[in-house]
């Protein structure tokens, strides 16, 4: 769904923690915020997080 190299360089904009892909969301391993994907593009905006 999303390129592994892109996922490796992304970090959570809120806490700077590492992220992982869980189903159709990018999830921060540290603060557990969930960021949506629109198409194959991660929307890494704090206001868009769950």
Secondary structure as UniProt FT lines:
FT   HELIX           4..9
FT   TURN            13..15
FT   STRAND          18..22
FT   TURN            23..24
FT   STRAND          25..28
FT   TURN            29..31
FT   STRAND          34..38
FT   TURN            39..40
FT   STRAND          41..42
FT   HELIX           46..48
//
